[in-house]
Amino acid sequence: ERVKCMLYYIFYLVHVRHVVLVLSGKGGVGKSTITTELALALRQAGKRVGILDVDLCGPSIPRMLSVGRPDVHQCDSGWVPVYTDAQKSLALMSIGFLLEDPDEAIVWRGPKKTALIGQFVSDVAWGELDVLLVDTPPGTSDEHLAVLENLKKHRVDGAVLVTTPQAVSTGDVRREITFCNKTGVRILGIIENMRMQQYILEGGWGRAGQTDRISIFR
């Protein structure tokens, strides 16, 4: 296993071409879903993609991609990511792979979260990737600052912000825009997820259900 690691994995983020954060000020807007869809779309376009799941208290990426609890191996270059396919075109790293019980709660203070995120950023042997997507928890606090602090030596291309149409959600995403402005993160676009289309029924208004279309505003 060690020889295999030395031959096939390259240390740190040296060969990662682009890093994109997926952010939102509010939970439940579909960040993990959007991250998964972006990754699958990029892979379909022939790109080698990685997903770093730093939502430590609610890791959803393993379930989104139907990945069980594989053993996470270590080599001289660090942790070996989990691959979803034999071609190794989609690589994952999540705390969900490290938990014995998937329903176990992570009850950690900020410094312990920051330390693990530092390991995820600097100690995973991603190899050659076209894009690394970073799925983040809601908010603008420890986890987000830890990611940016650990990525200082590597260029972050920008962030995709996710919201839903409700006023509460758009209000929170405005705070996320402020966070990006304060930390110097370029906003690549805002995705409005879960928009409901209305239609007229005989006798009143109805809802057509969630649309497949997402609106991206640059």
BAMARZA-475906 format. One line per field, with one value per atom (N, C-alpha, C, O): atom name; x, y, z. Coordinates in steps of 0.2 Angstrom, whole numbers. Layout:
atomo	[CA,...]
u	[X,...]
v	[Y,...]
w	[Z,...]
***
This chain:
atomo	[N,CA,C,O,N,CA,C,O,N,CA,C,O,N,CA,C,O,N,CA,C,O,N,CA,C,O,N,CA,C,O,N,CA,C,O,N,CA,C,O,N,CA,C,O,N,CA,C,O,N,CA,C,O,N,CA,C,O,N,CA,C,O,N,CA,C,O,N,CA,C,O,N,CA,C,O,N,CA,C,O,N,CA,C,O,N,CA,C,O,N,CA,C,O,N,CA,C,O,N,CA,C,O,N,CA,C,O,N,CA,C,O,N,CA,C,O,N,CA,C,O,N,CA,C,O,N,CA,C,O,N,CA,C,O,N,CA,C,O,N,CA,C,O,N,CA,C,O,N,CA,C,O,N,CA,C,O,N,CA,C,O,N,CA,C,O,N,CA,C,O,N,CA,C,O,N,CA,C,O,N,CA,C,O,N,CA,C,O,N,CA,C,O,N,CA,C,O,N,CA,C,O,N,CA,C,O,N,CA,C,O,N,CA,C,O,N,CA,C,O,N,CA,C,O,N,CA,C,O,N,CA,C,O,N,CA,C,O,N,CA,C,O,N,CA,C,O,N,CA,C,O,N,CA,C,O,N,CA,C,O,N,CA,C,O,N,CA,C,O,N,CA,C,O,N,CA,C,O,N,CA,C,O,N,CA,C,O,N,CA,C,O,N,CA,C,O,N,CA,C,O,N,CA,C,O,N,CA,C,O,N,CA,C,O,N,CA,C,O,N,CA,C,O,N,CA,C,O,N,CA,C,O,N,CA,C,O,N,CA,C,O,N,CA,C,O,N,CA,C,O,N,CA,C,O,N,CA,C,O,N,CA,C,O,N,CA,C,O,N,CA,C,O,N,CA,C,O,N,CA,C,O,N,CA,C,O,N,CA,C,O,N,CA,C,O,N,CA,C,O,N,CA,C,O,N,CA,C,O,N,CA,C,O,N,CA,C,O,N,CA,C,O,N,CA,C,O,N,CA,C,O,N,CA,C,O,N,CA,C,O,N,CA,C,O,N,CA,C,O,N,CA,C,O,N,CA,C,O,N,CA,C,O,N,CA,C,O,N,CA,C,O,N,CA,C,O,N,CA,C,O,N,CA,C,O,N,CA,C,O,N,CA,C,O,N,CA,C,O,N,CA,C,O,N,CA,C,O,N,CA,C,O,N,CA,C,O,N,CA,C,O,N,CA,C,O,N,CA,C,O,N,CA,C,O,N,CA,C,O,N,CA,C,O,N,CA,C,O,N,CA,C,O,N,CA,C,O,N,CA,C,O,N,CA,C,O,N,CA,C,O,N,CA,C,O,N,CA,C,O,N,CA,C,O,N,CA,C,O,N,CA,C,O,N,CA,C,O,N,CA,C,O,N,CA,C,O,N,CA,C,O,N,CA,C,O,N,CA,C,O,N,CA,C,O,N,CA,C,O,N,CA,C,O,N,CA,C,O,N,CA,C,O,N,CA,C,O,N,CA,C,O,N,CA,C,O,N,CA,C,O,N,CA,C,O,N,CA,C,O,N,CA,C,O,N,CA,C,O,N,CA,C,O,N,CA,C,O,N,CA,C,O,N,CA,C,O,N,CA,C,O,N,CA,C,O,N,CA,C,O,N,CA,C,O,N,CA,C,O,N,CA,C,O,N,CA,C,O,N,CA,C,O,N,CA,C,O,N,CA,C,O,N,CA,C,O,N,CA,C,O,N,CA,C,O,N,CA,C,O,N,CA,C,O,N,CA,C,O,N,CA,C,O,N,CA,C,O,N,CA,C,O,N,CA,C,O,N,CA,C,O,N,CA,C,O,N,CA,C,O,N,CA,C,O,N,CA,C,O,N,CA,C,O,N,CA,C,O,N,CA,C,O,N,CA,C,O,N,CA,C,O,N,CA,C,O,N,CA,C,O,N,CA,C,O,N,CA,C,O,N,CA,C,O,N,CA,C,O,N,CA,C,O,N,CA,C,O,N,CA,C,O,N,CA,C,O,N,CA,C,O,N,CA,C,O,N,CA,C,O,N,CA,C,O,N,CA,C,O,N,CA,C,O,N,CA,C,O,N,CA,C,O,N,CA,C,O,N,CA,C,O,N,CA,C,O,N,CA,C,O,N,CA,C,O,N,CA,C,O,N,CA,C,O,N,CA,C,O,N,CA,C,O,N,CA,C,O,N,CA,C,O,N,CA,C,O,N,CA,C,O,N,CA,C,O,N,CA,C,O]
u	[4,0,4,3,10,14,17,18,20,23,18,19,11,6,5,4,5,4,10,8,16,21,21,23,18,18,13,14,7,1,-2,-6,1,-2,3,9,1,5,3,-2,8,7,4,5,-1,-5,-9,-11,-9,-13,-9,-12,-3,1,-2,-1,-5,-8,-16,-19,-18,-25,-26,-23,-29,-29,-34,-32,-40,-45,-48,-49,-49,-52,-59,-58,-64,-71,-74,-75,-76,-80,-88,-90,-92,-99,-101,-101,-105,-106,-114,-117,-116,-123,-123,-120,-126,-127,-132,-133,-136,-142,-141,-139,-143,-143,-150,-155,-149,-155,-157,-162,-152,-154,-151,-153,-148,-145,-138,-136,-134,-127,-124,-120,-125,-122,-125,-121,-131,-134,-131,-129,-130,-127,-120,-118,-116,-109,-109,-105,-113,-114,-115,-112,-120,-122,-117,-115,-113,-108,-102,-99,-101,-95,-97,-93,-103,-105,-105,-103,-107,-107,-100,-99,-96,-89,-86,-82,-87,-85,-87,-84,-94,-97,-93,-93,-91,-87,-80,-76,-78,-71,-66,-60,-68,-64,-63,-67,-57,-55,-57,-55,-61,-65,-64,-63,-63,-63,-68,-69,-71,-75,-72,-71,-71,-69,-75,-77,-77,-83,-81,-79,-82,-80,-86,-85,-91,-97,-97,-99,-93,-91,-97,-97,-102,-108,-113,-118,-113,-118,-115,-117,-111,-108,-113,-115,-114,-119,-116,-120,-110,-108,-107,-109,-105,-105,-112,-112,-117,-124,-126,-129,-124,-126,-124,-127,-118,-115,-115,-111,-119,-120,-113,-112,-109,-103,-104,-106,-102,-103,-98,-96,-95,-90,-83,-81,-80,-74,-68,-68,-63,-57,-53,-52,-51,-47,-40,-38,-36,-29,-24,-26,-19,-14,-7,-6,-4,3,7,6,13,18,16,19,12,9,3,1,1,-5,-11,-10,-17,-23,-25,-24,-27,-29,-36,-40,-38,-46,-49,-46,-56,-60,-63,-65,-62,-64,-71,-72,-75,-82,-82,-87,-76,-76,-69,-64,-69,-62,-57,-51,-60,-56,-53,-49,-55,-53,-54,-50,-60,-61,-65,-66,-68,-71,-68,-70,-65,-62,-65,-68,-66,-70,-66,-62,-67,-64,-70,-72,-72,-77,-76,-73,-78,-77,-82,-82,-87,-92,-88,-91,-82,-79,-75,-72,-74,-70,-75,-72,-81,-86,-87,-89,-87,-89,-97,-99,-100,-108,-110,-108,-113,-115,-120,-120,-123,-128,-124,-128,-118,-114,-114,-112,-115,-115,-107,-104,-105,-99,-100,-102,-97,-98,-91,-88,-89,-82,-82,-87,-77,-76,-72,-70,-72,-69,-62,-61,-57,-51,-50,-46,-54,-53,-56,-53,-61,-64,-59,-57,-56,-51,-45,-42,-43,-37,-39,-34,-45,-46,-47,-45,-50,-50,-43,-42,-39,-32,-29,-25,-30,-28,-31,-28,-38,-41,-38,-37,-37,-34,-27,-25,-23,-15,-13,-7,-17,-14,-18,-17,-22,-25,-21,-20,-19,-16,-20,-22,-23,-28,-25,-29,-19,-16,-18,-19,-19,-20,-28,-32,-30,-37,-38,-34,-43,-45,-49,-47,-53,-57,-58,-59,-57,-58,-64,-63,-70,-75,-75,-75,-77,-77,-84,-86,-87,-94,-93,-90,-96,-95,-102,-107,-101,-107,-110,-107,-116,-119,-116,-113,-116,-113,-106,-105,-103,-97,-92,-89,-91,-87,-81,-77,-80,-73,-72,-66,-76,-75,-73,-68,-76,-75,-68,-64,-67,-60,-54,-49,-56,-50,-49,-43,-54,-53,-48,-43,-50,-47,-40,-35,-39,-32,-28,-22,-30,-26,-25,-21,-29,-28,-25,-24,-22,-18,-13,-12,-9,-4,-6,-2,-13,-15,-21,-25,-21,-26,-33,-35,-38,-45,-48,-48,-51,-54,-60,-62,-64,-70,-75,-73,-81,-86,-93,-94,-96,-103,-108,-107,-112,-117,-124,-126,-127,-133,-138,-137,-144,-150,-156,-156,-161,-168,-172,-170,-178,-181,-184,-185,-185,-188,-183,-177,-187,-183,-178,-173,-180,-175,-169,-163,-169,-163,-159,-153,-163,-159,-156,-151,-159,-156,-149,-144,-149,-143,-138,-132,-140,-135,-132,-126,-135,-132,-126,-121,-127,-122,-116,-110,-117,-112,-108,-102,-112,-109,-104,-98,-106,-102,-96,-90,-96,-91,-86,-80,-88,-84,-80,-74,-84,-80,-75,-70,-76,-72,-65,-60,-66,-61,-57,-53,-60,-57,-58,-54,-64,-66,-70,-75,-69,-72,-79,-79,-84,-91,-92,-92,-92,-93,-100,-101,-105,-112,-116,-113,-122,-127,-132,-136,-133,-138,-145,-144,-150,-157,-160,-162,-160,-162,-169,-171,-172,-179,-184,-189,-184,-189,-195,-195,-201,-208,-211,-212,-214,-218,-225,-228,-229,-236,-240,-237,-245,-250,-257,-258,-261,-268,-272,-273,-276,-280,-287,-289,-292,-299,-301,-301,-302,-304,-299,-300,-293,-288,-281,-280,-276,-269,-266,-269,-262,-258,-251,-249,-247,-240,-238,-241,-234,-232,-227,-225,-224,-218,-212,-211,-207,-200,-198,-199,-195,-193,-186,-182,-184,-177,-172,-166,-175,-171,-168,-172,-162,-159,-157,-154,-158,-156,-149,-148,-145,-138,-137,-138,-136,-135,-128,-125,-125,-118,-118,-112]
v	[-6,0,6,11,6,12,13,19,8,9,12,16,9,12,19,23,21,28,32,38,30,34,35,40,30,30,34,37,34,37,43,46,45,51,56,55,62,68,72,73,75,78,84,88,85,91,94,89,100,103,105,110,103,106,105,109,99,97,98,95,102,104,111,116,111,117,122,128,120,125,123,117,128,127,131,137,128,132,130,124,135,134,135,138,130,131,133,130,139,143,144,145,145,148,150,147,156,158,154,154,149,146,138,136,134,127,125,129,119,116,119,118,123,126,122,123,116,112,112,111,114,115,109,108,103,97,94,91,95,93,97,94,103,107,105,105,104,102,95,94,91,84,85,82,89,90,93,92,98,101,96,96,92,87,82,81,80,75,78,75,84,88,89,88,91,92,85,85,80,73,71,68,73,71,75,72,81,85,82,86,77,74,77,76,80,83,78,74,79,75,80,85,77,81,78,72,83,81,85,90,82,85,84,79,90,90,93,98,88,89,92,88,98,101,103,106,100,101,95,90,97,91,89,83,93,91,88,85,89,86,84,86,79,77,73,67,76,73,70,66,72,70,62,60,58,51,48,44,50,48,50,47,57,59,55,54,52,49,41,37,39,32,28,23,32,29,26,30,20,18,20,26,16,18,14,9,16,13,15,20,10,12,17,17,22,28,26,26,25,23,29,35,28,34,31,25,36,34,40,44,40,45,52,57,52,59,61,66,57,59,54,48,56,52,51,56,45,44,45,42,49,50,44,39,44,39,40,46,35,36,33,27,36,33,29,25,29,24,22,24,17,13,18,17,23,28,33,37,33,38,45,50,46,53,57,63,54,58,56,50,60,59,62,68,59,62,62,57,66,66,69,75,65,68,65,59,68,65,59,55,59,53,47,41,47,41,38,33,43,41,40,38,40,39,31,28,28,21,21,16,25,25,32,37,31,37,41,47,39,43,47,50,46,48,56,59,60,67,69,66,74,77,83,88,82,87,90,88,94,97,105,108,107,114,117,113,123,126,124,122,124,122,115,114,110,103,103,99,107,107,110,108,116,119,114,114,110,106,101,99,98,93,96,92,101,105,106,105,108,109,102,103,97,90,89,86,90,89,93,90,99,103,101,101,100,99,92,91,87,81,75,69,78,73,73,78,67,66,66,61,72,72,70,68,70,69,74,80,73,78,79,74,85,86,93,97,93,99,104,110,101,105,102,96,106,103,108,114,104,108,107,101,112,112,113,119,108,109,111,107,117,120,119,119,120,121,128,132,129,136,140,138,147,151,155,154,158,162,162,167,156,156,151,151,147,144,139,140,135,131,135,133,140,144,147,147,150,154,149,150,143,137,135,134,134,133,138,136,144,150,150,152,150,150,145,146,139,133,133,130,137,138,144,145,147,154,153,157,147,146,143,142,142,139,144,146,145,150,147,141,151,149,153,159,150,153,157,162,155,159,154,148,157,153,154,158,148,148,148,144,153,154,151,151,147,144,147,148,148,151,148,144,149,147,154,159,154,160,164,170,160,163,169,169,174,180,179,182,174,172,169,171,165,163,168,168,172,177,182,185,183,188,185,188,178,175,175,176,174,174,181,181,186,193,193,196,190,190,186,188,181,177,181,180,185,190,194,196,197,201,198,200,191,187,187,187,185,185,191,191,197,203,205,207,203,204,200,202,194,189,188,185,192,193,187,185,183,178,180,183,178,180,176,170,180,176,175,179,168,166,166,167,165,165,163,161,165,163,158,160,153,148,148,147,150,150,143,141,139,132,131,136,126,124,130,131,133,138,134,129,136,133,137,143,134,137,136,131,142,142,141,144,138,138,138,138,140,142,135,132,133,128,130,136,126,128,129,124,135,136,139,141,141,144,142,139,145,144,137,134,134,128,128,133,123,123,117,112,119,113,109,104,111,107,110,115,107,109,109,103,114,114,111,111,108,106,111,110,117,122,126,127,128,132,139,139,144,151,153,153,155,157,164,166,169,176,178,176,181,183,190,193]
w	[0,0,0,-3,4,4,-3,-5,-6,-13,-18,-22,-17,-21,-20,-25,-14,-13,-15,-18,-15,-17,-25,-27,-28,-36,-38,-43,-35,-38,-35,-38,-29,-26,-25,-24,-26,-26,-20,-19,-17,-10,-10,-15,-6,-5,-11,-15,-12,-17,-23,-27,-24,-29,-36,-41,-37,-44,-44,-48,-40,-40,-44,-41,-50,-54,-51,-51,-49,-47,-40,-39,-36,-29,-29,-30,-28,-28,-21,-20,-18,-11,-13,-17,-10,-10,-3,2,-3,3,3,-2,9,11,18,22,19,26,30,36,26,29,28,23,33,32,28,28,25,22,15,12,12,5,0,-6,1,-4,-6,-12,-1,-3,-5,-10,-1,-3,-9,-13,-11,-17,-23,-28,-22,-28,-29,-34,-23,-24,-28,-32,-26,-29,-37,-41,-38,-45,-49,-55,-46,-50,-51,-56,-46,-47,-52,-56,-52,-58,-64,-69,-65,-71,-74,-80,-69,-71,-74,-78,-70,-72,-79,-83,-80,-86,-92,-98,-90,-95,-96,-100,-93,-93,-88,-89,-83,-78,-72,-71,-69,-63,-57,-57,-53,-48,-41,-40,-36,-29,-25,-27,-20,-15,-8,-6,-5,2,6,5,10,14,21,25,22,29,33,38,31,36,41,40,46,51,55,57,57,61,56,59,50,46,39,34,39,33,28,30,23,18,12,9,10,4,3,-3,8,7,5,1,8,6,0,-4,-2,-9,-14,-19,-13,-19,-17,-21,-13,-11,-10,-12,-6,-4,4,8,5,12,16,16,21,25,24,27,18,16,21,25,22,26,22,16,26,24,25,31,20,21,21,19,25,25,21,21,18,15,17,21,14,16,14,17,9,7,11,9,15,19,18,17,19,18,11,7,9,2,2,6,-3,-3,-6,-8,-5,-7,-14,-15,-18,-25,-26,-24,-31,-32,-38,-39,-42,-48,-49,-46,-53,-55,-58,-58,-62,-66,-61,-64,-55,-50,-53,-52,-56,-58,-53,-54,-48,-43,-36,-34,-32,-26,-20,-21,-15,-9,-3,-2,2,9,13,12,18,23,30,30,35,42,42,47,38,37,36,38,33,32,39,39,43,49,55,61,55,60,60,55,66,67,66,63,69,68,64,66,59,55,58,56,63,67,73,77,74,79,79,73,84,84,85,89,82,83,88,86,94,99,101,105,96,97,97,95,101,101,95,91,94,88,87,81,91,90,87,83,89,87,80,76,78,71,67,61,69,65,64,58,69,68,62,58,63,58,51,46,50,43,41,35,45,43,40,35,43,41,34,30,34,27,22,16,23,18,16,10,21,20,19,17,22,22,18,19,13,9,2,-1,0,-6,-12,-14,-14,-20,-26,-31,-28,-34,-39,-37,-45,-51,-51,-53,-50,-50,-55,-54,-58,-62,-57,-57,-53,-49,-42,-42,-36,-30,-27,-26,-26,-23,-15,-13,-12,-4,-2,-3,1,3,11,15,12,19,23,20,29,33,33,30,35,35,40,45,38,43,40,34,44,42,48,49,51,57,56,51,62,62,56,54,54,48,42,39,40,34,35,30,41,42,42,39,44,44,37,36,33,26,23,19,23,20,23,19,29,32,29,28,29,26,19,16,15,8,6,0,11,9,4,0,4,0,-7,-12,-7,-14,-16,-12,-22,-25,-24,-26,-21,-21,-27,-27,-32,-38,-36,-39,-31,-29,-26,-24,-25,-22,-25,-29,-25,-27,-21,-17,-21,-16,-17,-23,-12,-13,-9,-3,-12,-8,-10,-15,-7,-9,-9,-7,-12,-14,-7,-8,-2,4,7,6,10,12,18,18,22,27,24,26,19,15,12,12,8,4,9,7,15,20,22,23,24,26,20,22,14,9,8,6,10,9,14,13,20,25,22,23,18,15,10,9,7,2,5,3,11,15,18,17,20,22,16,17,10,4,3,1,3,2,7,6,14,19,18,20,16,16,9,8,4,-3,-7,-11,-6,-10,-16,-14,-22,-27,-28,-27,-29,-30,-37,-41,-39,-45,-48,-54,-43,-45,-39,-34,-39,-34,-37,-42,-34,-37,-32,-26,-36,-32,-33,-38,-27,-27,-25,-21,-27,-24,-26,-22,-31,-33,-35,-39,-33,-34,-40,-39,-45,-50,-48,-46,-49,-48,-54,-59,-54,-59,-57,-51,-62,-60,-60,-66,-55,-55,-55,-54,-57,-57,-50,-46,-48,-41,-37,-31,-40,-36,-38,-43,-34,-36,-33,-28,-37,-34,-36,-38,-34,-35,-39,-38,-44,-49,-46,-49,-40,-37,-39,-42,-36,-37,-44,-47,-47,-54,-54,-49,-60,-61,-63,-62,-65,-67,-61,-56,-61,-56,-59,-65,-56,-59,-56,-50,-61,-59,-60,-66,-55,-57,-56,-50,-61,-60,-58,-58]
***
